[in-house]
């Protein structure tokens, strides 16, 4: 194209006009092609990322549903797992698409600047220095965002889960790329940076367990006590749909200072273990009273010596 334009304008004796024509036609065309190419590559990459993330998410969802089927078949009656998976896929896809688009546009910008004759060496050097400065200043932010991506990708927890994050425990109200928002049982809202989370204890994933340690007196017939506990728990399980499996009395858990501790375990739907535990304790108290089983309390005997009598007197307390 440059040679043809020179051939046209050359005979007129205006080399500068020829050069200007070359620049005016050739450069804008190249810039336009760069812009169009960047838009096309961005759209293709977004579709590819969306498809890849969706495929990975579907595989993860199938594994999660299979795990739920193995651990707690009743959980498959809810579509919460699929909804959370869709939300997680959308968030991860959006982050990856934005990152790739940013990189493509930066490269396209540098190519356009090179086309208009801008020396890129100082710009690249300045960008490198600025990048280092921003990197050092935003280390915690980058750490939070990367941790947030992995939290979403691995589905460590989601909205409505009850989690222990070390410094804070409560119900998850929101999970963003930078922070996790929890509300504790006393109503306090905690904002935890994702990069500061070293461990996660999820108390409401797939299924939960109600764990009750029940104390009885040492002179109690343990066979009778276990029979009463088992019968009360079994009747309650027949009435309560959130109990997933028949309750189990595991037996003597400990020999305490003033009691024998029997352990009862009940498998429940996620986050229902505390409500079920409270109801079971109430029913066990009523059942123990009816069966004449004593729930012990700490007792001690104090020996006081009377100065006048010079003898020890027992004062049971």
ABEGO torsion letter per residue (X at the ends): XAAAAAAAAAAAGBAAAAAAAAAAAAAAAAAAAAAAAAAAAAAAAAAAAAAAAAAAAAAAAAAAAAAAAAABAAAAABAAAAAAAAAAAAAAAAAAAAAAAAAAAAAAAAAAAAAAGBBAAAAAAAAAAAAAAAAAAAAAAAAAAAAAAAAAAAGABBBGBBBBAGABBEBBABBBAABBBBBBAAGBBBBBBAAABABBBBAABGBBBBBBBBBBBAABBAAAAAAAAAAAAAAAAAABAABABBBBBAEBABBBAABBBBBBBBBBBBGAAAAAAAAAAAAAAAAAAAAGBBBBBBBBBBBBBBAAAGBBBBBBX
